Amino acid sequence: MKQPVGVILAGGQATRMGGGDKGLLSLGDRTIIDHVVERLSPQVAGLALNANGDPARFAHLGLPVIADTVEGFAGPLSGVLAGLDWAATQGADDIVTAAADTPFFPCDLVPRLQLAAEEAGSEIALAKTPDGRHPTFGLWPVSLRHDLRQALTEGLRKVILWTDKHGGTTAMFPDDLAFFNVNTPDDLTKAQAML
């Protein structure tokens, strides 16, 4: 099975954190996004960051920064689409996405998503824990990028509606805390304690 490329989704508005880039907040001796890069990069064939605004603020990562192509704030699916478009230029068949504010996700995310998709005969797989699906952590086929662009143009914003339409499956992860994301200052304090 061909190794996918990875796309870190950092295009959110971080309203509960007071705006700005949650991924650039300090966690231990590094930023949150440094932890995300460290976990995802060994699992993928290449890595890019989906973020809007001035890409220079992420220059220390040394990654391509790709902006949303859909006008307005269209949510995580817009980041997925930007990732799929970038992956097409890299000759990749699939991408795996991870959220920029979730520093403890599993180090076997990619193979487990691939296995779940293969076993279900599906092209799309999302991470799931006992608490529910984690739609910013998924395996997405480049072949569906034009369909996704059309859905976004027509106003679709909910990840699950689109993945269910395409027979998406889930990969079960037993630990809810693995997908703990930093949304508020309190969450950042909790994350520091989890290091």
C-alpha positions as semicolon CSV with decimal commas, in nm:
position;residue;x (nm);y (nm);z (nm)
1;M;0,000;0,000;0,000
2;K;0,144;0,336;-0,107
3;Q;0,230;0,565;0,182
4;P;0,007;0,875;0,193
5;V;0,127;1,230;0,242
6;G;0,031;1,414;0,558
7;V;-0,151;1,745;0,597
8;I;-0,170;1,926;0,930
9;L;-0,489;2,129;0,956
10;A;-0,418;2,468;1,114
11;G;-0,676;2,680;0,935
12;G;-0,917;2,720;1,229
13;Q;-1,008;3,053;1,384
14;A;-0,921;2,959;1,747
15;T;-1,205;3,172;1,881
16;R;-1,216;2,993;2,219
17;M;-0,845;3,068;2,262
18;G;-0,893;3,435;2,177
19;G;-0,780;3,400;1,814
20;G;-0,436;3,337;1,669
21;D;-0,263;3,006;1,603
22;K;-0,320;2,744;1,871
23;G;-0,050;2,530;1,717
24;L;0,212;2,796;1,792
25;L;0,140;2,797;2,166
26;S;0,416;2,657;2,385
27;L;0,376;2,303;2,515
28;G;0,675;2,197;2,718
29;D;0,989;2,320;2,547
30;R;0,831;2,333;2,199
31;T;0,511;2,444;2,029
32;I;0,201;2,228;2,001
33;I;0,253;2,201;1,626
34;D;0,610;2,079;1,678
35;H;0,463;1,783;1,868
36;V;0,215;1,721;1,584
37;V;0,492;1,729;1,320
38;E;0,704;1,492;1,528
39;R;0,419;1,239;1,548
40;L;0,294;1,260;1,190
41;S;0,612;1,296;0,982
42;P;0,745;0,940;1,039
43;Q;0,408;0,799;0,928
44;V;0,382;0,975;0,590
45;A;0,576;1,019;0,265
46;G;0,571;1,399;0,285
47;L;0,413;1,670;0,498
48;A;0,241;2,006;0,445
49;L;0,059;2,252;0,663
50;N;-0,284;2,393;0,580
51;A;-0,305;2,748;0,717
52;N;-0,442;3,081;0,605
53;G;-0,278;3,421;0,638
54;D;0,094;3,493;0,638
55;P;0,281;3,163;0,593
56;A;0,601;3,316;0,736
57;R;0,481;3,253;1,092
58;F;0,536;2,880;1,029
59;A;0,874;2,919;0,859
60;H;1,056;2,740;1,144
61;L;0,879;2,417;1,048
62;G;1,032;2,406;0,699
63;L;0,704;2,276;0,553
64;P;0,502;2,386;0,252
65;V;0,212;2,602;0,375
66;I;-0,107;2,565;0,170
67;A;-0,405;2,798;0,210
68;D;-0,774;2,718;0,170
69;T;-0,900;2,765;-0,184
70;V;-1,266;2,801;-0,085
71;E;-1,373;3,159;-0,004
72;G;-1,478;3,241;0,353
73;F;-1,425;3,015;0,653
74;A;-1,546;2,678;0,525
75;G;-1,418;2,465;0,813
76;P;-1,194;2,158;0,811
77;L;-1,321;2,021;0,479
78;S;-1,172;2,326;0,310
79;G;-0,835;2,231;0,460
80;V;-0,882;1,874;0,343
81;L;-0,948;2,001;-0,009
82;A;-0,637;2,222;-0,003
83;G;-0,441;1,916;0,110
84;L;-0,585;1,698;-0,165
85;D;-0,500;1,958;-0,429
86;W;-0,142;1,981;-0,297
87;A;-0,114;1,600;-0,281
88;A;-0,221;1,577;-0,646
89;T;0,082;1,789;-0,740
90;Q;0,301;1,547;-0,541
91;G;0,168;1,241;-0,725
92;A;0,012;1,103;-0,406
93;D;-0,300;0,885;-0,401
94;D;-0,412;0,974;-0,047
95;I;-0,359;1,217;0,236
96;V;-0,387;1,171;0,610
97;T;-0,493;1,478;0,805
98;A;-0,419;1,568;1,165
99;A;-0,527;1,872;1,366
100;A;-0,259;2,126;1,461
101;D;-0,396;2,153;1,817
102;T;-0,392;1,781;1,905
103;P;-0,041;1,691;2,022
104;F;-0,093;1,338;2,158
105;F;-0,256;1,151;1,869
106;P;-0,141;0,790;1,815
107;C;0,194;0,716;1,654
108;D;0,020;0,442;1,453
109;L;-0,259;0,668;1,322
110;V;-0,177;0,620;0,953
111;P;-0,147;0,240;0,939
112;R;-0,464;0,198;1,144
113;L;-0,660;0,432;0,917
114;Q;-0,527;0,248;0,611
115;L;-0,615;-0,091;0,758
116;A;-0,968;0,020;0,848
117;A;-1,024;0,152;0,496
118;E;-0,886;-0,164;0,339
119;E;-1,097;-0,394;0,558
120;A;-1,413;-0,192;0,485
121;G;-1,340;-0,154;0,114
122;S;-1,364;0,222;0,163
123;E;-1,154;0,511;0,036
124;I;-1,213;0,725;0,346
125;A;-1,145;0,640;0,711
126;L;-1,184;0,866;1,014
127;A;-1,041;0,815;1,360
128;K;-1,292;0,715;1,627
129;T;-1,272;0,668;2,003
130;P;-1,542;0,564;2,252
131;D;-1,642;0,934;2,265
132;G;-1,712;0,948;1,890
133;R;-1,553;1,030;1,555
134;H;-1,263;1,271;1,517
135;P;-1,321;1,409;1,168
136;T;-1,000;1,612;1,146
137;F;-0,805;1,285;1,164
138;G;-0,871;1,096;0,845
139;L;-0,750;0,917;0,534
140;W;-0,876;1,091;0,219
141;P;-0,837;0,990;-0,149
142;V;-0,704;1,246;-0,396
143;S;-0,948;1,101;-0,650
144;L;-1,244;1,261;-0,464
145;R;-1,105;1,615;-0,458
146;H;-1,329;1,744;-0,738
147;D;-1,637;1,598;-0,569
148;L;-1,535;1,766;-0,242
149;R;-1,477;2,099;-0,418
150;Q;-1,827;2,078;-0,566
151;A;-1,981;1,994;-0,226
152;L;-1,804;2,289;-0,061
153;T;-1,910;2,522;-0,342
154;E;-2,269;2,412;-0,278
155;G;-2,236;2,501;0,090
156;L;-2,156;2,168;0,258
157;R;-1,957;2,219;0,580
158;K;-2,011;1,904;0,789
159;V;-1,732;1,649;0,744
160;I;-1,951;1,353;0,844
161;L;-2,218;1,431;0,582
162;W;-1,960;1,415;0,306
163;T;-1,772;1,110;0,435
164;D;-2,094;0,915;0,493
165;K;-2,206;0,995;0,137
166;H;-1,887;0,826;0,015
167;G;-1,912;0,520;0,239
168;G;-1,648;0,637;0,484
169;T;-1,548;0,404;0,764
170;T;-1,379;0,449;1,101
171;A;-1,066;0,322;1,269
172;M;-1,125;0,258;1,639
173;F;-0,874;0,390;1,892
174;P;-0,941;0,293;2,255
175;D;-0,803;0,607;2,422
176;D;-1,012;0,927;2,407
177;L;-0,723;1,126;2,555
178;A;-0,507;1,048;2,251
179;F;-0,720;1,297;2,058
180;F;-0,731;1,562;2,331
181;N;-0,719;1,899;2,160
182;V;-0,623;2,237;2,298
183;N;-0,919;2,471;2,253
184;T;-0,903;2,689;2,566
185;P;-0,641;2,817;2,811
186;D;-0,761;2,548;3,057
187;D;-0,698;2,281;2,791
188;L;-0,342;2,409;2,750
189;T;-0,285;2,369;3,124
190;K;-0,420;2,011;3,102
191;A;-0,196;1,938;2,803
192;Q;0,111;2,058;2,996
193;A;0,021;1,810;3,271
194;M;-0,008;1,529;3,014
195;L;0,349;1,567;2,886
